[in-house]
Amino acid sequence: METKSATLKNSTITYVDEGEGEPIVLLHGFCGSSAYWTEVIPVMSKNYRVIAPDLPGHEGSTTALKNYSISDIAEMIKEFLDKFNLDKVTMFGHSLGGYITLAFAERYSATLNGFSLVHSTAFPDSEEAKKGRSANMEKVKHEGIKTLIDGLVPKLFSPNHLEEQYVEAAKQIGYRTPPEGAIHTLSAMRDRPDRNSVLESTILPVLLIAGEQDQIIPAEKTFSVSKENIKQTVIKDSGHMSMYENSSELIAAIKDFMENM
């Protein structure tokens, strides 16, 4: 997949843009990149235009902003998408990408056909989780990004999958996260507000996806709001990384959502 680059006011975004048709935007998780979607993009781009950016502070995407919030990242994604002159998109956000998707939907619902949270939640961090984010910020400052990734990545996968080669692939992607980007993003995640009101008020089609064995965000945290326009899907035999652990079932869920919105 060819990587391209877009220059924004305060940022440079690297991204993948494949296929033609109705546009889908894929936002990856913390210390990930567009490469997280390697199994998804080739399949979905047969019928849709798939745009997958590296989030600011990740992989090849940079920003001059400091201490940015989840809302600030959503603003950068909006500026990025404006470059494409698209009327509307459908946005799928994995974990951190889901936090950004909710912030985007809060401000720019008129530019969405629908949206999805993939192993993500509308809830804010608990006090314990906030302490963990702060501790990880210090870890990156003093020990570097590799120590963080080596501790984080195994927790993302189901215990049944820890010997799989994609666990190492996720580590290699994580190692390429600039330390400063990881620190700023940890702060943004720690300080994000409760956005269950976005799910409660939206009239857009919504797809909530949880992993059957997710150790990071359990299904009850993902399925926080039940409404007629919100579909809830559990990916079997998957932890927090169904795009690796069970990509065929994730792709089927995405296809079904796109076809029945």
N, C-alpha and C positions, 0 to 999 in steps of 0.2 A: 504494500500500500504506500502510495506516494505521500510524503508529508509536505504541506505547504505552510506559508506564513502570512499573517495579516498584521499590519502595524496600526495600533490604536493610539488614542490620545496619550495615555500613560502606560501602555502595555504593548507587548508583541506576543501574539498568540500563534502557536504552531498547531496544525490540525490536519485531519484526514477528511477528504471530501470525495465520496465514491457513489456512483450510480445516478439514476435519474428518476424523476417522479415526485410524489409527495414527500416533503422533507422531514426527516427524523434527526433529532439532535441527541447525542449520547454523551453524558457527563460522567467521568470516572470518579473513583473514590480517592481517599487520602493516600498520598505517596504512590499514586498510580499514574497512568497516562492513557492516551488514546489506544495504546497497545493492549490495554485490558480487554478491548473489544475485538481482538484479532479473529475470534471464532464467529462473532456476530456480524461484523461488517460485510464480509463476502457473501453471506446468505441474504441479509436484508437488502443489500444494494442491488440485488437482481430485480427488485420491484419498487424500491424507494431510493430517494437521494439521502445518503447517510452522512451527516457531518459530526465529526468527533474531535473536539478540541482538547489539547492539553490545558488543564486549568492553570491560571496564573500561579507562578511559583512552583510549577511541576514540569519535569522534562524540559522541553525547549521553550516554554512560555515564561516570559518575564514581565514584571511590572515595577514601575518606579514608586508605587504607593507603598507606604509602610503602615503596619497595624491596621490592615483592612479587615472589614467585617464580611460576613456571608452576604449581606445585602450589597456591599461594594463589589464582590465577585459577580453577583447577579447583574449588576450594572455593566460590568466589563463584558459579560456574555451577551447582554443586549446590544452593546456597542459593536461587538464582534459580529453578531447575526445581522445587524443593520447593513453590514458590508455586502450581504448577499441579496438584498432587496427582495426578501421573501415575504409574502403576505402573512402566512402563519406556519408554525412548525408544531410537531409533537415532540415533547422533551422527556427523555428517560434519564433519571439521575441515580447513580449507584452510590449509596452511603453518603459521603460528603457531597457528591453530585446531587443527591436527593435534597439535602439541606438547601443547596443553591437553587434547585428546581422550585422548591416551595417559596423561596424569596422572590424568584422570578415570577411565579404565578401570582404572588401577592401584589406585584406592581404592574405586571404586563400580561394579564390574563387575555386581553384582546388580541395578543399575538400568538396565542396557543390554540391548537385544535383539541388538545388534551395533554395530560402529563402523567408520569409514572414515577413512583419511588421504588427503587430496587434495593432491597436490604437496607432500608433507611427508615427514618422516623420523623414525625412532626414534633415530638417531645424535645425539650431542651436537655442539656446534660444535667445529671444529678450532681449533688455537691461532691460526692465521691469521684464521679467522672471528671468533674472540673479540676479536682486536685491531681488526678491522673494526667490530664492535659498539661497542666503546669509542670508536673514532674518530667514529662516527656520533653517539654521545651528546654528544661535545664539539661536533660540528658543529651539532646542534640547539641546544645551550646558547648558542653564539656567533653562529650565522648564521640560526637559526630553522627552522621546519618546512618551508618552501617549498624551501629549498636541498636538504634531504634528499630530499624527494619528487621533485624534478626530476631528481636523480641516480639514484634508486631505480626509479621506475616503468618507464622504458624497458627496464630489464634484466629485468623480469617477463614481457615479451612476446617471442614469437618475432620474429626479425628481419623476417620476412615481414609482420608485422602492425603495424609501428611507425607507419604512416600512418593507421591506423584510428581512428575517432572514440572508440572505447572506451578508448584509451590516455589521451586527455584526460579522459574521465569518471573513470578511476581516479586521475588526478592531482587532480581536484577533490575527490574523496572524501578523498584523503590530506591535502590542505591543511586539512581540517577536524579533523584529529587534534590534540588539545591537545599542545603541546610537552612538558609534564611527563609526560603519558601515554606519549608515544613514548620518552622517556628511560627511564622505569621499565620499559617493556616490552622495550626493547633489553637492559637489564641482566638481566631475567628469561630472555630467550632465550639470552644469552651464558652464563649460569650453569646452564642446565638439564642434568640428568644423562643418561646413556645409558639409554634405555628399551626397548631391544631385548628385554629380559627379559619385558616386558609382552606383546609379540607372541609370544614363544616359549612362554609359559605359558598364554595365554588359550585357552579352549575356545569362545569366542564367534565367530560369523561376522565376518570382517574383509574389507574391501575396500581394497586399496592402489591408488591412481590416480596415474599419472605422466604428464607431458607429453612427447610425442615430442621436442620441441625446448626443453625446460626448461633454462635457463641457470643457475638458482638451485639446484635440487635435481634432479640427474640420476636416471634410473630406477633405477640400481643402489643409490642411497642410499635410495630409497623401498622397493624390493623387497629388504629386508635379511633377511627371514625367509620361508622357503617351508614351508607346511604345508597339510594337506588343507582346513582351515577358512579359509584365507587366499586370497582371489582377487586376482590381479594384472591390472590393466588399463592399457593405454597409450592415451592420447587423441591421435589423429593431428592434425597441423597445429596444435599447441598448444605454447606455452611454459609458464609458471608460472600462467597465468590462463585455464584452459579454460572457466570460467564465462562469460567474454567471447569467447574465441577460437574455441571449438567447443562452445557450450552444448548443442547438440542431442546430441552424442556423450556429453557428461558426464551429461546428463539420462537418456539411455538406459542408461548404466552404473549410475546410482543406482536407476532403476526396476528393472533386472534384479536388482540386489542385494536390493532390498526384496521383490521377488516370490519370490526363491529362497533366502532365508535359512533 
